[in-house]
Amino acid sequence: MDFLHDLLDEAVSKVPGKTAVITKGESITYKEIAMKSLQAASYLKDNGIKKGDRVLILMDNSIPLLYLLFGISRIGGIAVVLNPQTSDYNLRYIIEDCSPSMLVVSHVALVDSLSAEIKIANIKNINLHMDEYDPTPFDSKCNLLPSDLALLVYTSGSTGTPKAVMCPHKNIIFCTKAISAELKIESSDVIGNFLPLSFDYGLYQVFISFENHATLALESSFSSIELLKRIKDWNITVLPSLPHLTQGLIKLLLREKTPLSLRMLTNTGEHLPKETVHELKDLLPDCKVYLMYGLTECKRVSILQPDEMAKEADSVGRPLQNVSCYVIDENNQKVPPGTAGQLVVEGPNVMTGYWNNEELTERVFRKTAEGYALYTGDFFRMDDDGYLYCIGRNDGVFKQNGYRVSTREIEQAALRLEGIEQAAVLQPDAQFEYSMLFVQTRISPSQIRQKLKFVLEGYKLPPYIEVLDEFPLTNNGKIDKNKLGNMRLKRGIKSV
């Protein structure tokens, strides 16, 4: 298995009639989605798309998005999946950055403001004429190599503009298989994906599901109240989650105690407090929780097995098989176990750099004899047994009162306090001399400060605390610190 579309074709060879994907409105078998992907490949070829061309997909989670994705792979194109909520500014930047040959949308209104320089196709029109395209397999390899790019995945950049991680076929296949082996996904599983496919965590649920001949339950948009209903109606057994999604599920379960088929929950993106894990286990004792760490630049680094959690609750596990990790100091020298420093990752999970950004690529990705080493910018320590412990982001470490302080450490301390539902820290910048803690709670700022004094050294206490009713989230479901920064600017700061 060398290419992205091989995941689909192998599933067809083993379980052609099995339901591959279910959504709120329809379902499709592996054989049917493979045929649709071949027709999509024919459509793309007839419209001049060839190996190496970028195709932007601006669509909600849907079955057409999936067969378009695999169709692009068949002809050697490079898929760029974007969230329909992508801002006009970022969409224009991405178009200029990757120079796509085609943009496929679900609603023309999404791109009304764009010029006619780029070919725009409406997926509804494509579907109307899909039967006109030949689903007979052709030479889909088209001189394609495993090292060729399958995806560009855009992530937030430190400069405020998106950056695209280049993802080759072989690296995607390795990550898919390595993650599947650690999680032990079964063909009988129903993986509930409530995450946007523009988010690599969401997109890989497709690959993992197809690799294991499971069924993917795909949702495009939903309210938190619907979450429990979807899990029950679709008999979801595996839930890829983020902390706010897990906390929302817990609240629903506390109100409506009901048995669920859920046997596994995975977490990445942000830290899941161990208190939240215990709450979930009390409500769903048969559900195993997997804590994971990774970056788009290397997909997945480590996974903590559920039976290791009692001993290593603060760890994100050990590196995946065939993945090597080590910690370095400011002089790029390896440090002894237990010493904090920047985490470096080597292995076939490491992607090949940033599209159209050689300077950043050379800074973050270093060539090795077997591939690339990724300098993550994350501060970690590793113990004698190889377990990884995240201390914080490189750009989340700042000086306060002359001491180095981690935003992650303050956030975790706040989340350990009873009654705190969510927490985020903004570090000092050119406009603000001190850090600021935002919390979602009913506790007053003065009470929070008193409680924090018991879990943080005095020099680490944030001078400013603001209580929010609800946190702003990005399209990928993460806390939107840019919007928090705007709040800090607009509301002014109240000392406590």
N, C-alpha and C positions, 0 to 999 in steps of 0.2 A: 504494500500500500504506500504510494508515493505522493498522491495528490489529494486535494480537498474533496473533489467529487468521487474519489475512490471510497470514501466513507459511505456515501449513498449507494454506490453500485454494489459494494460488498453486502450491504444490508438487503438489497433487492435480490441478490443471489441466494440469500439464506431465508429471508422472511418476506417475500414479495407482497403477500396479501395482508400483512399486519398493518394496523393503523400506526402511521409514523407521527402524525401531528393532529391534535384536536384544538379547535378554537371555540369561541362562543357561538359561532355561526356555522362551522363546517368541520369536516375531518378529511384526511387523505391518507392513502396507503403508501408504502414505500415504492411500490411499482408505479403508482399514479404520479407521485412527485418526481420520480426519475424520468418518466415520459415528458412531464411538463418542463423539466430542466433541459431535456434534449430539444424540445420545441423552442424554449427560450434561447438556447445556444444558436439554433438556426436563425431565429429572429435577429439576434445580435450580429451574426455573420452577414446576413443580408443587408444590415444597416452599417456595414463597414467596420465593425468592431473586430480587432485582431489582437494577437498576443501582445501583452504589455500595455494595452490601452486601459485607462482608468474609466470605470463606470460608477458614477455616484448614484446611490439609492437613498432617496429622501422619503421614507415610508415608515408607518407604524408597523409594529410586529404583526406579521401576517404570513399565510401560506405562500402567496405570490412572491413575497420578499425572499423566501427560502428557495423556491425553484429558480428565481432569477440569480440568486447568489451562486448556486451550483451550475447554472448555465454559463455564467461568466467564467467560472473555473474551467469548464470544459473547453473553452476556446482560448484559454491562456490569458484572459483579461485579469485586471486587478480590481476587486470590488472595494468600494468605499461606502460603508453604511453610515448614514447620518440620521440623527433624530429630527423628526419633522419640526420640533420646537427650536432647532438651531436658529440663532439670530441671523438677521439679514446681513449684518456686518461679518459674522463668522462664516456664513455661507459664501459670501463674495470672496473672503480671504482664502477659503479652502479651494474654491474654483480656480482662483489665480495661482494657488500654490501647487496643485496637482494636475492642472490642465486636463480635465476629463474630456473624453470623446462623446460622452452621453450622460444625461441626468434623467433618471427615472423617478417619477413622483406619483403619489397617490391622489393629489389634488393640485390642479394647475395653479390655483390661487397661491400656493406656497412659493411660486417662483414668478409671479406676475411682474415683479419689478426687475427681473433679469433681462439682459439684452438677448438678442437672437443669435449671439455668437456661439452658443453652446446648443447642441441638439437636445431637445427636451421631449421625453416620451411619457405619456400618461399610462400607468399600469392598467387602467380600465380599458383603454383602447387596445393595448397589447393582448389582454385576455379575450377581448371580443374576437380577435383574429388569430388566436393561438392555434386553432385547428388547421389553419392554412400552412403551418410550418411543420416540416417533416421531423417526426420523433425518431426516425431510424438512426441508430448510432453511426457516427462518422469517425474519421481519424481525430478523435478528441485530444490526442496528445499534442498535436500541432507543434512538434519539436519542443514541447514543454519539459523543463527540467525540475527536479524536486527543489532545487535552490532558487527557482523563479518565485517572484512575489505572487501571493494569492490575495492579500489584503493590505490596505492602508487603514490603520486604526488611529483616528484623531483623538488626542487627549489634550487637556488644558496645559498650556505652556506657562513657564515661570514669568515670561515677559507679557502675558496677557493675551497672546495669540495662540491658536491651536498648533500643535505639532503632530506629525503623522509618523507612527511607528511602522516600519516596513516588516511585514510578516510573510516569510517564505512558506511554501507548501510543507516542506519537510519539518520545519520547526512547529507548525501547527499540528501536524500529525503526531509528532513526538509528545507535545504537551497534552493532547487529547488522550493518548494511550496512557501516559504516566499518571494523569489525574484519575482516569478511570480505574487504573490498577489500585491506587490508594483508597478510592472511595468504594470500590467493589460494587459498581453499578450492575444491576441485573436486567435481563431482557424483560422481566415482568414489571419493571419500575415505570412509573409515570412521573416524569420530571416536570414540575410546575414552574414555568419561567415567567415571572412578572417583571422582569428587568428588560429594559430596551436593548434591542440587538445592536444598537450603535455602541453599547457598552460591552467591552470584551468579555466581561463576566457573564453577561446575558448571551452573547453570540456563541461562546463556547458550550453553552448548554445544548445547542443544536448539534454540535460536533460530538459531544459526549453521548448524547442520546442515540444518535445514528451509529456511532461506533459500537454501542452495546445493544443495538436493535431494540431499544426501549421505545416508549411513546412520549412525545413532547406535548405538554399542555401549554399552549401559548396564549398569553393575554397581552393586549396592547395598552389598555388603560382601565383603571378600576379604582373604586374608593376602598378605603381600609375596611369598611363594613362588608364589602363583597369578598374580601380575601378568604375568610373562613368558608363562605358558601362555595367558592371555586374549589378550594381544597377538598371539600366534602363531595361536591357534585362530580368532580373529575377523578376522585379517588387518588389524589396525588400522594406519592410515597416519598419523593425527594424534593426538597424546597431549597433552591439557592437563594440566600437571603442577605440583607444588609441590616445593621442594628436597628434602624427605625422600623423596618418591616417586621423584624422579629418582636420588637417591643409592642408593635400594633397588634400582632397575632396574640401575644400574651394577654393584652387587655380584652380582646374579644373572647378568649377562652375563659377568662375570669368571669365574664358576664354570662357566657353560654357554655357551660361545661358539657362537652360533647366528645365522643370517641372519634379519633381521626386515623386514617390509614398511614399517616406520616411516619416514616421510619428513619428519616435522615434529614438534617438541616445543615447546610454549609454556610460559612460566614467569611467574607473578605471585604476589602475596601476600607473598612474602619474597624477599630477594636470593639469586640463584643464583651462587655463586662461579665466577669464570672458570676456575678449576682444574677444577671439576666439568664445565663445558662442554667443556673440552679432553678430559677423560676420556671423556665420552660420544662426542665426535667421533672419538676413536681407535677406539672399539668399533663405532660406527655412522657411518662417514664420509659416508654419503648422507643422514643425518638433519639437517635444518636446525633451528637453535635460535633461537627468538624470545624475547627478553627484553622484558617489558611492565611498565607501571606503571599503576595505577588504584586507585580507591576505589569502594565501593558507591555513594557519593554522585554519582559521575560515570562509573561503570562503567570505561571505559578512557580514559586520557589519551594514552599514547604507546606505540609499539612500535618496538624496535630491529630493523632488518632484518639477517639473518644476514651479508650481505656488508659490513655496516658494523661488525661486531663486532671485526675486527682493529684498526681505527683507534679505535673508541669503545667498548672492552670494558667500561668502567665506567659507561657511559651506559645509560639506559632508553629511548633513542630520541628522536625529535622528535614533537611533538603530531600527532594524527590530523588529516586534512584537515577544514577548517572548525572546528577547535578552536584556541583561542588560549590561550597560557600566558605568564605573566610572574612575576617575582620581586619581592617588596616587602620593605621594612625594617620596623622596629618602629613607624614613623610612617605606615605604609601608602603609602609612596612607592616608585615603581619604582626598582630599582637597576640599575647597568650590568652588561653581560655578565661572567660570572666571579665576581660578588659573591653571597655566600650570603644567603638570606632565605626567607620563606615563599612557597610556590608558590600562585598563584591561577590557576584554570582557568575559561575562559568558552567557551560553545558549546552546541550542541543535545544534547551528551552529559550536561550538568549537570542533575541531577534537580531537583525543586521544593521540597525541604525534608524535615523530619522530621514524621511524623504525631504530632499531639497534643502538639507541643513548639514553640510559637512562639518562645520565648526562645532556644533553641538554634538554631532555623532562622534567626532574625535575626542571630545571631552568625556563623554559618558560610556562609549563603547571602545574597548581596546582589543585589537586583534591578538589572537593566540594561535598556537600551532594547530588547534582543532576547531577554532571558530572565533567566538568573541567572549570577552569578559565584560560584564556590566557593572559599572560603578554606580550603585543605586542612589547615592545621596541620602540613604537612610542610616540612622545610627542604631547599631545593634550590639549585643554581646552574645557570645556562643559559649556554652558550658563544655565540660570535658566529654560529655556524651553526644555532642553535636546538636543539642537543642538550641534554637534561635529565640532571642528575646528582643523585641523591638523597643527601643528607647524613644525614638522620634525621628521626624524628618530632618534632614540637614537644614532645610530652610525653615524648620520649626524650632530651631535652637537659637536662643538669643541671650544677650547679656542684660541682667537686671541687678542693680546695686553691685555691679562688678562681678557677679556670678553667672555662670552658664545655666540657663533654664530651658526646659523643654516644654513646648505647648502641649505635647501628648501627656506628659507627666501630670500637668495641672488638670487637664481634661479627665484623665483617669481618676485622679483624686476626687474631683467633683462628682463623677459618676458613682463613686463608691458611697457617697452620702445618701442617706435615706431621703426619698422624696425628689431627687434630681432625675429627671427623665432624659435629658440630653444636655450636652455641654460642648462648648467650642471656645478656643482662646485665639484672640488676635494679638500677635506680637507687636512690639514697637516698630514704627517705621519713620519715614522722614517727617511726617506731620504729627505723630503721636509718640511722646517720649516713653510711655509706659504701656504695659500689656493690659488687655481687657478680657474679662471672662463673661461669656453669654451663657445663660442657663435657662432651661425650660423646667419650671417648677412653680409651686405655690408658696415656697419659702421666701422670706424677704432677703434682700442682699446682705443686711447686717447679720442675720442668722447664718447665712451661708459662710460669711467670713469667719464667724466664730467656730463653726464646724471645721472649716478648712485648716484652722490653726492646729487641729489635732492630727492632721494627716500630711501637712506640708511644712517644711522649714519656713521660717518667717520671710526670708529673702525671696522665696518662690511665690509668695502670695500675690495675686494680681491686684494692683491698686484700684481697679475699677471693675465692678460687677453689674451686669444688667440682666433683668429677668424678661424673658419672652414668653408669649402664649404659645408660639409655634415657631419652629426654625424654618428658614427658607432652604429649599433643596435644589440641587442641580437636576438636569434632565436624567442623570444616572442615579438619582436618589441619594447623593451624598450631600452633606451640609455645604451650602454655598457661602464660602467665606468672603467672596467678593461682595455679595449683598450685605453681609454683616458689616463689612467695611463701609459700605454706603450708609448703613444705619448709623454707624459711629459718626460719620461726617454730618448727616442730616440732623440727628437728635442731639448732638453734643454729648458731653460726658458728665455724668454725675458721680462725684466721689462718694464713697461709703465709709 
